[in-house]
Amino acid sequence: MISESKFQMWRGTIALVQVDNKVSNEEKLWLDEHLKKIPFTKEQKEILLNDFRNGIKLDDVLLASLDPRERGMLVSFANTIFKRDGLVPEEEVILNQLTEKILGDLNMSDLTKEVEDLEDSMEVEAEGNIFKKLITIVTSFL
């Protein structure tokens, strides 16, 4: 089980993927690679699947409940996700607002390094991911 702060960060990450109303295959793969490594509870998995299927807005996520580390990681994830399919104006606005809203006095260089190290350490696995079925469903509509 993960903390509420981390859980809200991942909900926020799903919201970020959906900002431009199109989820690219690269974004799906990035999200899947990260989410399958997290020990979510059954209830948390259901909420995340619902967020992905039905959409979630960043304003619906409890950003105020995020610990400083998760706030920094969410901004770093936003940078990574938005650049996956090219930064569009809507994403740029969200990125700027998110940065101003939640960063405060965080040390972004340390947090960015931590996120980059985390991403470098992750392996892509074909089995055992919680969003495999969801990706199959979403892809079938494309």
C-alpha positions as CSV (number, residue, x, y, z in Angstrom):
1,M,0.0,0.0,0.0
2,I,1.2,3.5,-0.8
3,S,0.6,6.8,1.0
4,E,-2.3,9.0,0.1
5,S,0.2,11.6,-1.2
6,K,1.7,9.2,-3.6
7,F,-1.7,7.9,-4.7
8,Q,-2.9,11.4,-5.4
9,M,0.3,12.0,-7.4
10,W,-0.4,9.1,-9.6
11,R,-4.0,10.3,-10.1
12,G,-2.5,13.6,-11.1
13,T,-0.2,11.9,-13.5
14,I,-3.2,10.2,-15.2
15,A,-4.9,13.7,-15.4
16,L,-1.7,15.0,-17.0
17,V,-1.8,12.3,-19.7
18,Q,-5.3,13.4,-20.6
19,V,-4.8,17.2,-20.7
20,D,-4.7,17.4,-24.5
21,N,-7.7,15.0,-24.9
22,K,-5.5,12.4,-26.7
23,V,-3.4,9.7,-25.1
24,S,-0.6,8.6,-27.4
25,N,0.8,5.1,-27.4
26,E,4.0,6.5,-26.0
27,E,2.2,8.1,-23.1
28,K,0.2,4.9,-22.4
29,L,3.5,2.9,-22.4
30,W,5.2,5.4,-20.1
31,L,2.3,5.4,-17.7
32,D,2.0,1.6,-17.7
33,E,5.8,1.1,-17.1
34,H,5.5,3.3,-14.0
35,L,2.2,2.1,-12.6
36,K,2.8,-1.6,-12.8
37,K,5.7,-1.2,-10.3
38,I,3.6,0.5,-7.6
39,P,2.0,-1.7,-4.9
40,F,-1.5,-0.2,-5.2
41,T,-4.4,-1.6,-3.2
42,K,-7.3,-3.2,-5.1
43,E,-9.4,-0.1,-4.4
44,Q,-6.6,2.3,-5.6
45,K,-6.3,0.3,-8.8
46,E,-10.0,0.5,-9.4
47,I,-9.9,4.3,-8.9
48,L,-7.0,4.7,-11.3
49,L,-8.7,2.6,-13.9
50,N,-11.9,4.6,-13.5
51,D,-9.8,7.9,-13.8
52,F,-8.2,6.6,-17.0
53,R,-11.5,5.3,-18.5
54,N,-13.7,8.3,-17.6
55,G,-11.1,11.0,-17.5
56,I,-10.0,13.1,-14.6
57,K,-9.1,16.8,-14.4
58,L,-6.0,18.0,-12.5
59,D,-8.3,20.2,-10.4
60,D,-10.1,17.0,-9.2
61,V,-6.8,15.7,-7.7
62,L,-6.0,16.7,-4.1
63,L,-2.8,18.6,-5.0
64,A,-2.7,20.3,-1.6
65,S,-2.3,16.8,0.1
66,L,0.9,16.1,-1.9
67,D,4.1,15.9,0.1
68,P,7.0,18.1,-1.4
69,R,8.6,15.1,-3.0
70,E,5.5,14.1,-4.8
71,R,4.7,17.7,-5.8
72,G,8.2,17.8,-7.5
73,M,7.8,14.4,-9.1
74,L,4.4,15.4,-10.5
75,V,5.9,18.5,-12.2
76,S,8.8,16.4,-13.5
77,F,6.3,13.8,-14.8
78,A,4.4,16.6,-16.5
79,N,7.6,17.7,-18.4
80,T,8.2,14.1,-19.5
81,I,4.6,13.3,-20.4
82,F,4.0,16.5,-22.3
83,K,7.1,16.1,-24.4
84,R,6.2,12.5,-25.4
85,D,3.8,13.7,-28.2
86,G,5.0,17.2,-28.5
87,L,4.1,20.1,-26.2
88,V,0.8,21.6,-27.3
89,P,-0.5,25.0,-26.0
90,E,-3.0,23.5,-23.5
91,E,-0.2,21.4,-22.0
92,E,2.2,24.4,-21.8
93,V,-0.5,26.4,-19.9
94,I,-1.1,23.5,-17.5
95,L,2.6,22.9,-17.0
96,N,3.2,26.6,-16.1
97,Q,0.2,26.7,-13.8
98,L,1.2,23.4,-12.1
99,T,4.7,24.6,-11.6
100,E,3.6,27.8,-10.0
101,K,0.9,26.2,-8.0
102,I,2.7,23.4,-6.3
103,L,6.4,23.9,-6.4
104,G,6.9,26.6,-3.9
105,D,10.5,26.4,-2.6
106,L,11.2,22.8,-3.7
107,N,14.7,21.9,-4.9
108,M,13.8,20.9,-8.4
109,S,17.3,19.8,-9.5
110,D,17.4,17.2,-6.8
111,L,13.9,16.0,-7.5
112,T,14.5,15.9,-11.3
113,K,17.6,13.8,-10.7
114,E,15.7,11.4,-8.5
115,V,12.9,11.0,-11.1
116,E,15.5,10.5,-13.9
117,D,17.2,7.8,-11.8
118,L,13.8,6.2,-11.2
119,E,13.0,6.2,-14.9
120,D,16.4,4.8,-15.8
121,S,16.0,1.9,-13.4
122,M,12.6,0.8,-14.7
123,E,12.5,-2.1,-17.1
124,V,9.8,-2.6,-19.6
125,E,8.0,-5.9,-18.9
126,A,5.3,-7.5,-21.1
127,E,3.5,-9.2,-18.3
128,G,2.0,-8.3,-15.0
129,N,0.9,-4.8,-15.6
130,I,-2.3,-3.4,-14.2
131,F,-3.2,-1.4,-17.3
132,K,-2.6,-4.0,-20.0
133,K,-6.3,-4.8,-20.3
134,L,-7.1,-1.0,-20.3
135,I,-4.5,-0.3,-23.0
136,T,-6.0,-3.1,-25.1
137,I,-9.5,-1.6,-24.8
138,V,-8.4,1.9,-25.5
139,T,-6.3,0.8,-28.5
140,S,-9.2,-1.1,-29.9
141,F,-11.1,2.3,-30.2
142,L,-8.2,3.9,-32.2
